[in-house]
Amino acid sequence: PSSLPRIHGLILYQPGHVGVYVGNNMAIDNRSSGEDMKYEEVFGRKNIKWTKWFKLPQITYPTTGWATYDGDKYYYEDGQYVINTIRIIDGISYTFGADGKIVEQKPYTA
């Protein structure tokens, strides 16, 4: 279990190094000059262990409503994207998977 909230763009920190949380337990970072960017799990890493996370005050993070990230739409409630649930939004029934992506959408009929 993790205290990391489901918010795209959080900054991950460990002494001397930072990364960016991109959702679904994944982060990007560049460890050394001349190396390619890395795309790896936040938890379960062998080398760098992130010690804390924070929001940058210069970034506006979603709170409630739709946000598009990397071409996919996510629905945020109380500052985090929803997962493993169904929401009725503007007459459409949306099913969200474990990664927060829409897996099904159809007109809602009561």
C-alpha positions in Angstrom: 0.0 0.0 0.0 1.1 3.5 -0.7 0.5 7.0 0.5 1.0 8.3 -3.1 -2.2 9.8 -4.3 -3.5 9.2 -7.9 -2.5 12.6 -9.3 -0.6 12.9 -12.6 2.4 15.2 -12.4 3.3 14.8 -8.8 7.0 15.3 -8.1 8.8 12.3 -6.6 11.9 12.9 -4.5 14.9 11.1 -3.1 18.0 12.9 -1.9 19.8 14.3 -4.9 17.2 13.2 -7.5 13.6 13.9 -8.7 11.1 12.2 -11.0 7.5 12.8 -12.1 4.6 10.5 -11.4 2.7 9.7 -14.6 0.0 7.5 -13.1 -0.7 3.8 -12.6 2.4 3.3 -10.4 4.7 4.6 -13.1 7.2 7.5 -13.1 9.7 9.1 -15.5 13.2 10.4 -14.5 16.6 11.0 -15.9 19.2 9.6 -13.6 22.5 10.6 -15.2 23.7 13.0 -17.9 23.9 11.3 -21.2 21.4 8.6 -20.3 17.9 8.2 -21.8 14.9 9.0 -19.8 13.6 6.1 -17.6 10.0 4.9 -17.4 9.7 2.6 -14.4 7.4 1.6 -11.5 7.3 3.9 -8.5 7.1 1.1 -6.0 9.1 -2.1 -6.5 12.2 -0.5 -7.9 15.6 -2.0 -7.1 17.8 1.0 -7.2 16.3 4.4 -6.5 13.7 4.5 -3.8 11.5 7.6 -3.7 11.3 8.9 -0.2 8.6 11.6 -0.6 6.2 13.2 -3.1 5.0 16.8 -3.4 3.0 19.1 -5.6 4.8 22.0 -7.4 3.0 25.3 -6.6 3.5 26.4 -10.3 1.3 23.5 -11.6 -2.5 23.5 -11.4 -3.5 19.9 -10.5 -7.0 18.6 -11.3 -9.4 18.5 -8.4 -12.8 17.4 -9.8 -13.8 16.8 -13.4 -12.1 15.6 -16.6 -8.4 15.8 -17.3 -6.6 14.4 -20.4 -3.2 12.9 -19.9 -1.1 11.3 -22.7 -4.2 11.2 -24.9 -6.4 9.4 -22.4 -9.3 11.0 -20.4 -9.4 10.6 -16.6 -12.1 11.7 -14.2 -10.9 13.3 -11.0 -12.9 13.4 -7.7 -11.5 15.0 -4.5 -8.2 15.6 -6.2 -7.5 12.0 -7.5 -8.4 10.1 -10.6 -11.1 7.5 -10.0 -10.3 3.8 -10.5 -12.3 0.5 -10.6 -15.7 2.2 -10.6 -18.6 3.4 -12.7 -19.7 7.0 -12.8 -22.8 8.6 -14.5 -21.6 11.9 -15.9 -23.8 14.1 -18.1 -26.1 11.2 -19.0 -23.2 8.9 -20.0 -22.2 5.8 -18.0 -18.4 5.5 -17.8 -16.6 2.4 -16.5 -13.0 3.1 -15.3 -10.4 0.4 -15.0 -7.6 -0.1 -12.4 -5.4 2.4 -14.3 -8.1 5.1 -14.3 -8.7 4.9 -18.0 -12.2 4.6 -19.5 -12.8 1.0 -20.4 -16.5 1.5 -21.5 -18.9 4.3 -22.1 -22.5 4.2 -23.1 -25.7 6.3 -22.7 -27.1 5.9 -19.3 -30.7 4.5 -19.0 -32.3 4.4 -15.6 
